[in-house]
Amino acid sequence: MGMDVYGINPKAENGDYFRANVWYWRPLWQCVEYFCNDILSEKDIKNGKMNNGYEYNETTALEISNKLESALKNGDLHKFEKGREKFISEMEDKDKEFYSSYKFDIDFVMDFAKFCEQSGGFSIC
């Protein structure tokens, strides 16, 4: 299972389509939730965990991109990564193995940020 994310009004080729399997999407979306909780509604956050065609408008997509770019530039994205690693390392072994399967990749997060910037809004299918 994965998430197919389609740009609504792409401005460039990298804003047309973004794909993530579930093992990468969940940590990516947790990161979006963390850095964008002040701009996303509860409905936005909930629907980011589903592939039901929910749409995020262009303004929201740009704000997500800006928040993730800022988090990279000011070092908060790396702090998020370290905090996640610490959280997982402190879990019991049975849980640690499961949660370690979900991969967090800063480059992948930034690919999503660039997609958001060029998407003209997006839907998750």
C-alpha positions as a LaTeX table, in Angstrom:
\begin{tabular}{lrrr}
\hline
Residue & $x$ (\AA) & $y$ (\AA) & $z$ (\AA) \\
\hline
Met1 & 0.00 & 0.00 & 0.00 \\
Gly2 & 1.10 & 3.51 & $-0.66$ \\
Met3 & 0.01 & 7.03 & $-1.27$ \\
Asp4 & $-0.29$ & 8.46 & $-4.75$ \\
Val5 & $-0.30$ & 12.23 & $-4.45$ \\
Tyr6 & $-1.42$ & 14.22 & $-7.49$ \\
Gly7 & $-0.91$ & 17.90 & $-8.14$ \\
Ile8 & $-4.17$ & 19.72 & $-8.83$ \\
Asn9 & $-2.67$ & 22.47 & $-10.97$ \\
Pro10 & 1.03 & 21.59 & $-11.39$ \\
Lys11 & 3.41 & 24.45 & $-12.15$ \\
Ala12 & 6.28 & 22.12 & $-13.11$ \\
Glu13 & 6.86 & 18.43 & $-13.76$ \\
Asn14 & 7.88 & 17.76 & $-10.15$ \\
Gly15 & 4.48 & 19.09 & $-9.04$ \\
Asp16 & 2.51 & 16.55 & $-11.06$ \\
Tyr17 & 2.91 & 13.38 & $-9.00$ \\
Phe18 & 4.49 & 12.19 & $-5.76$ \\
Arg19 & 4.50 & 8.57 & $-4.62$ \\
Ala20 & 5.31 & 7.09 & $-1.23$ \\
Asn21 & 4.87 & 3.59 & 0.07 \\
Val22 & 3.35 & 3.29 & 3.51 \\
Trp23 & 6.77 & 2.71 & 5.13 \\
Tyr24 & 7.90 & 6.19 & 4.09 \\
Trp25 & 4.56 & 8.02 & 4.03 \\
Arg26 & 3.70 & 7.60 & 7.71 \\
Pro27 & 6.91 & 9.20 & 9.03 \\
Leu28 & 6.68 & 11.88 & 6.32 \\
Trp29 & 3.14 & 12.76 & 7.32 \\
Gln30 & 4.08 & 12.75 & 11.02 \\
Cys31 & 6.71 & 15.32 & 10.12 \\
Val32 & 4.15 & 17.40 & 8.21 \\
Glu33 & 1.79 & 17.19 & 11.19 \\
Tyr34 & 4.53 & 18.29 & 13.56 \\
Phe35 & 5.74 & 21.29 & 11.57 \\
Cys36 & 2.38 & 22.32 & 10.09 \\
Asn37 & $-0.01$ & 21.79 & 12.99 \\
Asp38 & $-0.70$ & 25.53 & 13.09 \\
Ile39 & $-1.86$ & 25.65 & 9.46 \\
Leu40 & $-3.61$ & 22.28 & 9.09 \\
Ser41 & $-7.07$ & 21.57 & 10.45 \\
Glu42 & $-7.86$ & 18.35 & 12.29 \\
Lys43 & $-9.60$ & 17.22 & 9.11 \\
Asp44 & $-6.47$ & 17.99 & 7.04 \\
Ile45 & $-4.29$ & 16.03 & 9.44 \\
Lys46 & $-6.65$ & 13.05 & 9.59 \\
Asn47 & $-7.05$ & 12.85 & 5.82 \\
Gly48 & $-3.29$ & 12.96 & 5.29 \\
Lys49 & $-3.23$ & 9.48 & 6.78 \\
Met50 & $-5.67$ & 8.13 & 4.19 \\
Asn51 & $-5.65$ & 7.75 & 0.45 \\
Asn52 & $-9.24$ & 8.84 & $-0.09$ \\
Gly53 & $-8.73$ & 11.67 & $-2.60$ \\
Tyr54 & $-8.84$ & 14.46 & $-0.02$ \\
Glu55 & $-7.64$ & 17.75 & $-1.50$ \\
Tyr56 & $-5.30$ & 20.39 & $-0.08$ \\
Asn57 & $-5.56$ & 23.75 & $-1.82$ \\
Glu58 & $-2.64$ & 25.62 & $-3.33$ \\
Thr59 & $-2.25$ & 27.96 & $-0.35$ \\
Thr60 & $-2.00$ & 25.03 & 2.05 \\
Ala61 & 0.45 & 23.20 & $-0.23$ \\
Leu62 & 2.68 & 26.28 & $-0.38$ \\
Glu63 & 2.52 & 26.71 & 3.39 \\
Ile64 & 3.52 & 23.05 & 3.90 \\
Ser65 & 6.45 & 23.56 & 1.54 \\
Asn66 & 7.54 & 26.74 & 3.31 \\
Lys67 & 7.30 & 25.17 & 6.76 \\
Leu68 & 9.37 & 22.14 & 5.73 \\
Glu69 & 11.97 & 24.33 & 3.98 \\
Ser70 & 12.26 & 26.50 & 7.09 \\
Ala71 & 12.60 & 23.45 & 9.31 \\
Leu72 & 15.49 & 22.23 & 7.17 \\
Lys73 & 17.23 & 25.61 & 7.13 \\
Asn74 & 16.99 & 26.22 & 10.87 \\
Gly75 & 17.98 & 22.66 & 11.84 \\
Asp76 & 14.60 & 21.65 & 13.27 \\
Leu77 & 14.15 & 18.90 & 10.69 \\
His78 & 17.36 & 17.23 & 11.88 \\
Lys79 & 16.22 & 17.64 & 15.49 \\
Phe80 & 12.93 & 15.97 & 14.55 \\
Glu81 & 14.87 & 13.07 & 13.03 \\
Lys82 & 17.06 & 12.69 & 16.14 \\
Gly83 & 14.02 & 12.89 & 18.43 \\
Arg84 & 12.27 & 10.19 & 16.42 \\
Glu85 & 15.36 & 7.96 & 16.56 \\
Lys86 & 15.62 & 8.45 & 20.34 \\
Phe87 & 11.92 & 7.72 & 20.82 \\
Ile88 & 12.20 & 4.47 & 18.86 \\
Ser89 & 15.44 & 3.44 & 20.61 \\
Glu90 & 13.69 & 3.67 & 23.97 \\
Met91 & 10.82 & 1.39 & 22.96 \\
Glu92 & 10.51 & $-2.22$ & 24.00 \\
Asp93 & 12.13 & $-4.57$ & 21.49 \\
Lys94 & 8.85 & $-5.83$ & 19.98 \\
Asp95 & 7.69 & $-2.27$ & 19.28 \\
Lys96 & 11.13 & $-1.05$ & 18.27 \\
Glu97 & 11.35 & $-3.57$ & 15.44 \\
Phe98 & 7.94 & $-2.55$ & 14.09 \\
Tyr99 & 8.47 & 1.22 & 14.27 \\
Ser100 & 11.99 & 0.96 & 12.87 \\
Ser101 & 10.42 & $-0.41$ & 9.67 \\
Tyr102 & 8.95 & 3.04 & 9.00 \\
Lys103 & 11.76 & 5.04 & 7.43 \\
Phe104 & 12.33 & 8.74 & 7.91 \\
Asp105 & 14.42 & 10.35 & 5.21 \\
Ile106 & 15.09 & 14.09 & 5.16 \\
Asp107 & 15.78 & 14.08 & 1.41 \\
Phe108 & 12.40 & 12.42 & 0.87 \\
Val109 & 10.72 & 15.06 & 3.04 \\
Met110 & 12.35 & 17.77 & 0.95 \\
Asp111 & 11.24 & 16.07 & $-2.27$ \\
Phe112 & 7.71 & 16.29 & $-0.89$ \\
Ala113 & 8.23 & 19.96 & $-0.01$ \\
Lys114 & 9.30 & 20.67 & $-3.60$ \\
Phe115 & 6.30 & 18.73 & $-4.89$ \\
Cys116 & 3.99 & 20.79 & $-2.67$ \\
Glu117 & 5.57 & 24.01 & $-3.90$ \\
Gln118 & 4.94 & 23.11 & $-7.55$ \\
Ser119 & 1.66 & 21.16 & $-7.19$ \\
Gly120 & $-0.91$ & 23.96 & $-7.25$ \\
Gly121 & $-2.61$ & 22.01 & $-4.46$ \\
Phe122 & $-2.76$ & 18.25 & $-4.21$ \\
Ser123 & $-4.93$ & 15.24 & $-3.51$ \\
Ile124 & $-3.90$ & 12.02 & $-1.81$ \\
Cys125 & $-5.23$ & 8.90 & $-3.51$ \\
\hline
\end{tabular}
